[in-house]
Amino acid sequence: MDRLILGHAIEEWIDKYPLLDTMIKLEEMLWLNPKYSSYKSVENKLSIGEDDIEAAEERLNRFAPLIAKLFPETEKSRGIIESPLVQISKMRYELIKLYGDIRGKLMLKKDSHLPISGSIKARGGIYEVLKHTEDLALENGLISLEDDYSKLADDKYKEFFSQYTIQVGSTGNLGLSIGMMGTQIGFKVIVHVSSDAMEWKKDLLRSKGVTVIEYESDYNKAVEEGRKLSDRSEKSYFVDDENSKSLFLGYSVAAKRLKKQLDEMNIKVDEEHPLFVYLPCGVGGGPGGIAYGLKLIYKDYVHCFFAEPTHSPCMLLGMYTEKHDKVCVQDFGIDNKTMADGLAVGRASGFVGKTLEDLLSGIYTIDDKRLYKYLKILADTESIYLEPSACAGFLGPIFINSEQGQKYLEEHNLQNKMQNSTHIVWATGGSLVPKDVMGDYYNLG
Ligand SMILES: *Cc1c(COP(=O)(O)O)cnc(C)c1O
């Protein structure tokens, strides 16, 4: 490769950033963020505050009556879209047998089973559609903030919203969330999908009346084309997965809800009871928003790690080189081809990388083969079925037990607290996967 990347030959890059060599060889690795800092030392420069997250939560609460009406599956939770947090002791035991010790509890946050769209995108994606709905409804005098929003389910409002279009670029799951909620409100929805998107996700979207436009290229291209097309029309709104603060806030609400679940289960998070959270990362909005929310609540007591496929380590590349969205994995000959379709992103969000700069503990990469293996072990031990992307978190507790992980524990004085720790693997999708597709995944494991 003799092409220059931002004016430098690849050898110069590797000299300056030696871990690039490991990434280019597609080897699994754990990167510890050298800029990770104590919460107190960075608190003053945080750009998104607790009040922003609270406002997002209140907005979701205002829409809850409407959601309960439009999606009967959410009636029981009164229109609150939330997922279970469960302990997975049998899975833990199996992982210990295969890979060595995991000190502390192992838990699974089942965003795979979020109502409506069965993935983490039901947080950010749906939130942004609702935010846009509220903005339009307020501007046009259809509602006031004190109203019961369930009245928006009436046909006359649907007709109003049908003048407007929402567009989004997606590897599949974001499109599903925007499509499911958008069409129910009455919007026209256009989803621009990358070549990685699964057939069944496209079929499901079309069955909901969503227009699906396919691209031969990858996710970042689908976003670019979608943005261009949307900008041409005044009545079209583009959900910008790479830069959206709304999406980020929608995701961040998860942290407050998680705290409530941990409290109810009497699971402590404090100086003596550290919390480790492992989040699969694509462009970064989902894991970034959640990690950010958790840091605001638990500060130095929570340790957040992102997980990326060895073939798509875009956030690692961006944060490690501090070049963020100025570089993509393809620049370095990494092909961005992974079966973890939800994580198949070559260029990370610069907004998320910079926002998490001092807050994220580290990032690790994982081989596709391992995803299927974890998928099968989880199915066998706990009868829980996830999509491949959602299994990336399971390598986290194993990496923490590695030499590199021990270094992190020592640096942060955690060694003697690990028996009191909690590890949460964030399971980001899976409940909508058709049975035959899931059967294939399982057999690959
Ligand atoms: C989108 C997605 C992620 C990651 O979210 P980003 O916001 O793209 O980083 C993880 N898992 C699944 C299943 C997803 O669909």
The ligand as a MOL file (V3000), in Angstrom:
LIG
                    3D

  0  0  0     0  0            999 V3000
M  V30 BEGIN CTAB
M  V30 COUNTS 15 15 0 0 0
M  V30 BEGIN ATOM
M  V30 1 C -26.5130 -0.4580 15.9840 0
M  V30 2 C -26.1500 -1.6050 16.7720 0
M  V30 3 C -25.0960 -1.5700 17.6940 0
M  V30 4 C -24.1860 -0.3920 17.9050 0
M  V30 5 O -24.7830 0.8800 17.9370 0
M  V30 6 P -24.0520 2.1060 17.2480 0
M  V30 7 O -24.8630 3.2750 17.6230 0
M  V30 8 O -24.0580 1.8500 15.7630 0
M  V30 9 O -22.6680 2.1280 17.7620 0
M  V30 10 C -24.8430 -2.7210 18.4140 0
M  V30 11 N -25.5590 -3.8370 18.2570 0
M  V30 12 C -26.5900 -3.9000 17.4000 0
M  V30 13 C -27.3640 -5.1740 17.2940 0
M  V30 14 C -26.9240 -2.7930 16.6260 0
M  V30 15 O -27.9310 -2.8680 15.7670 0
M  V30 END ATOM
M  V30 BEGIN BOND
M  V30 1 1 1 2
M  V30 2 1 2 3
M  V30 3 2 2 14
M  V30 4 1 3 4
M  V30 5 2 3 10
M  V30 6 1 4 5
M  V30 7 1 5 6
M  V30 8 2 6 7
M  V30 9 1 6 8
M  V30 10 1 6 9
M  V30 11 1 10 11
M  V30 12 2 11 12
M  V30 13 1 12 13
M  V30 14 1 12 14
M  V30 15 1 14 15
M  V30 END BOND
M  V30 END CTAB
M  END
